[in-house]
Amino acid sequence: MNTPRDTQAGAGNGASTLDAIGNTPMVELRNLDTGPCRLFAKMELFNPGGSIKDRIALGMVEAAERDGRLEPGGTIVEATSGNTGIGLALVAALKGYRMILIIPDKMSREKIQQCRALGAEVIVTRTDVPPGHPLQYQTMAADIEARTTGALYIRQHYNPDNPAVHEVTTGPEIWSQMDGDIDAIVGGIGTAGTMTGLGRYFRKIAPDLKMILADPAGSLLAHYVQTGELTEPGAWVVEGIGEDELPPVGDMSLIDEAIVVSDRDSLAAARGLLKTEGIMGGSSTGTIAAAAAEWCRRQTAPKRVVAIIPDGGDKYLSKMYDDHWMADQGFVERETYGDLRDLIARRHDEHEDITVPPDATLAIALGKMRLFNISQLPVVQDARIIGLIDESDLLQRVLANADTQGAFGDLVATAMTAKLETLPPDAGLDAVKATFEKGFVALIRDENQYWGLVTRTDLLNWLRRNRPAA
């Protein structure tokens, strides 16, 4: 288990990356509406792996080493929503263990990529299966442990070393940084290790301190705290917090109050925190920040409140910090027209120019496709669409050239197709479907301007958000 920084070796004495876990900064949030209260943020995104889960990763592994459950050269297995996996992959890489992670498929691509970059073997499984299902991530982890020699399923959801780490390190850090003057802590619950460990610590030294749960809408935890009853869980987008069953390692009796925050409000709060405070947190940070600010505004007397910032937002660039993803999910409002323009994911009138001129090279076209994660580009000259180039056009042109590398210097005009299906905005869904049946994408333009193109994915996303009348 890691210890406070002032007892660790300094860099000149051979400190490693693992010694940098913990002792994260505390900052005051000065630009949020917090009513009569002062709100402080415990910045766990400053851990080496980017989240509070680095603490339990190191603590659980070192406890397993001490009691002989994990031997040199062994294999660590874990079912994780991402951040614990990153922490464990970091610890495993530095200590020389094989790491196998089973991650639900709603997790961000960046989390999965970071785990793999650290050398972990990552298995992505389904989110939409109940506990006990063969493809449920915890069930899969137990199965892998059973058939892998020298493997240890770390079981963060059941592991008592999970909350113990926070009782020994995180709690004392907060108490010291707040000079012993603190009235409430706001945090989320996934495994419940953080809030359980903090609750145990503060019940001993500050029994009047309030432990406030920030819970995403759809999780059953807030309702349980408020009523003592279990309900059927729903679904939520926020990652890392919220549960569809009571966390086995958690002590829910330590939670005094619970505040429910919608996905929309959570993601908006996280994005707002970046703009107002310069803190780029993850999706659960938004839930916690929104709940903390709401709790503060409810108070009638000044209070000093700490919000746990669990992780950094760099793992969510393809999701909540991507305007197009937010629009596709219906979390941000766009101007609507009541016609085919509403289906366009990347409108030409917005911030990005998703077109290419005919005299650009194929290398430029390919680079633009990669940049915007698209497979086709309208070819525009003098504000007029003259063609379309897609991946198959580009590939066909390159393969037809004996000088493959040189082919990327060919002009877009040599590879594009001029057979276009251009639809007016008021053409309707039947016209779009007919265009798709011909193997084309639908380019939307009126007599004044080109608006953008509609792909099959655009139509699917629009249908998910809307239920057109029969």
N, C-alpha and C positions, 0 to 999 in steps of 0.2 A: 504494500500500500504506500502511495506516495505521501510525502510529508510536506509541511509548509516550506516555502522557498528559503526562508532564513536559516533552515537547518540543513539545506542541501549544499552540495559542493558547488563552488563557482566554476565558471568556464575554465579558469586557469588551473583548476584542480581536477580536470577530467570530466566535467559534467556532460551528459548526453542529452539528446532530444527528449528522452523520457523524463529527465529532471526538470524540463520546462513545463510539465503538466501541472496545472493548478496555479494558485496565487494570481488569478486573473484580475484585471482592474475593476474598479467601481467608479462609475461616472454618474453625474446628475443629469436628468433629462429636463432641460430648461424651456423647451419650446412647445410642450404639450399642455393641453388644458387639464390640469390636475386639481382643480378646485383649491381647497385650503392646504393641500398636502404638498410635500416635496417627494418626488419620485426619483429613485436611483436605479441604475441598471448594473447588474453583475454580469460582466462581459465575458461569458464563457466561450465566445467565438475566438478568443485569443489563445486557446489551447492549441498545441501543434497540429492536431488533426482537425481543428476548426470547430470543436463542439465540446460540451460538458461531458460527453460520453467517453472522452479520453480518460477521465478520472476513474470511471468504473472499469474500463478496459484494463488499465494497468493494475488496479486494485484486485480485480477478480483473478487475473492471470498470476500475479505474485502470490496470492493466497493459495491458489491451486499448486503452485510450485512448492510452497512451504509444506503443505500437507501431503505431497506425493501424488496427487491426482494427475498432475501434468509433468511428464519427464522430458529431459532433453531430447530434441528431435521429434517430439510428438506432434499431434495434429489438434488444432483448436477448431471446433465447429460452433457456429452460432446462427440462430434465427434472429434477424434484425431488420428494423425499418430503415437502416442506412448508417446513421451516425455511430452507433455502437460498433457496427461492422468496420467503419473507417478507423475508429480507435483501436479495435482489436487487430486489424490488418497492420497498423503502424507498430503496435507492440510486438506482434508476431514477427514482422520483418526484422526488427532490431534485436529480437531475442532468438531468432533462428527456428521458428516453428512454421509448419505448414498451416495454412488458414483456409477453411472452407466456410463460405457465407451463403445462407439462403435468404433471399430478399424478396418481399412482395412486389408485384409488378406495378404498383402505383408510385413507386419511388422515382425520384428524379434521375435522369440519365447521368448527371454529374456525380452523384453519389456512387453509382455503380462503376463509373469510369475511375473514380478515385480509388475505390477498393481494389480494382484490377491493377491499377498502376502501382499499388503497394505490394502486388504479388499475390493477392488473394484469389482463390478460385470462387467465382460467383455463380450461383444458381438462382435464376429469377423464376419465381413461381406465382401462382394466382392469388389475388386478393379476395376474390369473390367466393371463397370456400370456408365452411365453418371449422372451428377447432375439432381436431380428430380426423379430418379428411386427409387422405394420403398425400394430397398436393398442398395442404396447409403448411406454412413455412416452419412452424414448430414441430409438426409431425415429421416432416422431411428431415429436419436436423437430428431428431432422435433416431431415425432410421439409419442415417449416415453414421452416427456415432456407433451404433450397434454393429455395423458391418465393417468398420475401419479400425484396424489394429492401432493401439496407442492413441486413440482419439478421445478428446474430452469435449462434450457439449457443454459450453460454459453456462447456459441457462440463465441469462440475465433476469428473466421474469421470475425466477425462483431462487436466485442466488442471494443469500444473506449478506455477502460481501458487497453487493450493489449499494444498498442504503448505508452500510457501515462506512464506506468511503466518504460519503457526504457528511455523515455525522462527525467523522474525524478531521476532515479537511475543509470542505466547503462551508460548513456552519461556522467554525472558528474564524475563517477568513472574513466572512460577512460581518460577524460580530466585531472583529478588530477594525475593519475598514469603516464601519459605521460608528466607531467609538462607543459601542455599547448602547447606542440610542437608536432603536428601531421598533416600529409598531406593527408592521405587517410584511409578509413575504408573499409575492404572487408568482406562481409557476404552473407549469402544465404537468400532466401525468401520462406517461407511456407505461414503463415498467413500475413506476411509482418510487423508484429508488431515490431520486433527488428530494422529493417532498417528504418522503418517509424519514430519510436520514436527517434532513433539516428540522423536521418536526420533532424528532427525538432529541436533537441537540437543544433546540430552543425551549422545549418543555422543561428542561432541566435548569436553564439559566435565565430564561425570560418567559415564564408561564403565561403571561398576559398577551404575548405576541400572537397575532392572528395569521394563520396559514390559509391563503386564498387560492383556490383552484381555478385556473383558466382552462375551460374545456370547449373543444369544437362542437358545434351543433351536430348531432348524430351519435356522439359518444354517450354511453350510459352513465358515466361517472358523476356528472354534475347532479343528475336527478337522484342518484343514490345518496350523495352527500346531503341533498336537500330533504329527502323523504325517507331514506333507509330502504327504498324499494328498487328492485332491478326491473328494467324495462327492455324492450326489444331495441337493439341498436340500429342506427341508420348508417348512412355513408357520408364520408367527408373527405375533402381534398387535402387539408392541412396534414403535413407529415410529422411523425415522431411522437405526437401526443393524441390523447383520446383512446378509448378502449371499448371493445365489444364484450368484455367480461372483466370481473374484478381482478386486478393484478395480484397474483399470489404473494409476491414479496412485499406488497404495500400494506400499510396500516392506515386505512381510510378514516379511522377515528381521530387522526391527527389533523384532519382538514376541518376548518371552522366554517368556511363559506365557499360557494362555487358560483362562477359566472359563466354563462354560455355565450359563445361568440360564433357568428356564422362564418362560413368560408369567405364570403364576399368581404365582410368587415375585417377578417383576419388578414387577408392578402392586401387590402387597402391600407390597413394600419402598418403593415410591414413596409410597403412601398412609401408610405408617408413618413415613417421613421427615418428612412434613408434621406429624404428631402429635408426634413426639419432638424434632425439630430446628427446626420452623417453616419448612422449606424445601419449597415447592410446586414440585416438578420434574415433568418430563414422563415418559413411559413408559420411555425409554432411561435416564433418571436412576435409575429403580428397578433396572434391570439392572446398571448400574455400581455403585450403592451396595451392592447385594446381593453382587456379586462382590468389591468392595473389602473389605467386612466379612469375607467368607469367607476371602480371602487373608490378611488381618490375623490372623484367628484361627488360621491354620495356622502362623504364625511362632512360633519358640521364643525369639527375642530381640527386643527393642524395635526398631521401625522407624518411620520417618516417611513416611507414604503420602499421596499426593494423588489424589483422585477428581475427574474432570471432570464437572461438572453442566452438561449441554449446553443445556438449555432449561427454560423455565418451564411449570408445569402448567396455566396459564390456557387453553392450547390444547386441553386434554383434559377440559374440564368435562362434555362430553356423553358421554364415554367412561369412563375409569378413575376419575374422581372422581364418577361418577353410580352410586349404589348399585344402581339398577334395571338399568343396563347391565351392571354387574359380575355381577349375579345372572343376567341373561339369557344371558351368555356362560359361565356356570358357574364364575366365578372367586371367588365368595364363597358360603359355605354358608348356606342358609336352613333353617328348620325344615321338615321334610317330613312329610306325612300319609299318603301312599300313596293319595290320591284326587284329585278335581278341584281341591282347594285348591292343589295343587302347580303347577297351570297358571297361577294368577293372578299377573300381573306386579306389581300394586300391591294388596296385601292391605289390607282395611279395618282390620285389627287392628294394622297397622304405624304408622309415624310420620305418615302423611298421610291426611287425610280427603278421599277422592276422591268426594264426593257433593255434592249441592246441595239445599237445602230448596225446597219448592214456592212459597214467597213471596219467593224471591230474584228479581232481575230477569234478563232475558235477557243483559244486559251482564255481570252477575256470572257467569253460566254460561259465556259465551264466554271471559271472562277466565280462568276456572278451567281450561277446556279448553286454552287457550294455555299456561298456567302448567305444566300437567302433560303437555303434548304428547299429548293424547288427543282422541278425536272424539265421546265420549258420556259422560254422567254419570247415575248412578242418582239418582233423586229420593227423598229420605228424610224422613219425618215421624214423630216420636215413635218413633225407632229401627225404623221399619217402611218397607220399600220400597213406594212407591205409584206409581212411574212411572219412565220413562227419557227423557232428552232427548239427542238427538244433533245433529250439525251440520245434517243435512237438516231436522230438525224446526225448528231455530232459523231456518235460512234461509227456509223456507217461511212461517213466521210473520212475519218481517221484510218479505219481499217482498209479502205480502198486505196490508200496512199502507201506506196512501198516505203517511203520515209516517214515512219510513224511520228517521230518527234517533230519533223518539219511540218506535218499536216496540221499541227496545232497553230501554225502561223497562217493557215488559210483563212480567208475572210468568211464571215457569217453568211454573206450573200451567196456563197457557193454551196452551202449546206442546208439553208433554210427551205421550208416549203411555203409556197405562195397560195396554197389551197386553204383558205381560211373559212371558218364558220363564225361570222360576225352577227351578233344579235343585238337588237335594241333593248334598252332596259325593261321595257314593258312586254317583252316577248312571252314570258311565262315559263313555268317549270317544264311543260310538255316540250317546248322548243329546246330547252337545255338537255332533256333526256334524249331527244332525237339526235342532237349533236353528239352526245356521248356514244350513242349506238353506231354512229358512223366512224368512231375512233378518234374524234376531235375533242379539243377543249373548246369552251364557249368564250369568245372574246366579246366583251360587252362595250358597245360604243353607241353614242347617239350622233346627231348631225353636228354637234359642237365639239365633242371630245371623246377620247378613249378612257374608259373607267377602270379596266382591269380584266382579268380572265377568271373564269369559274372552272375549277377542276372537280373531279369526283369527290375528293376529300373535302373541298369547300362545301359541296352540296350535302355530304353526310353530316358535317359539323352543323350546318344550318338546320337540317332536319332534326338533329338531336336537341337543338335549342328551341325549335318551333314545331308546332303541330298544325300543319296547314289543313284547312277544312277539306273534307272529302268532296 
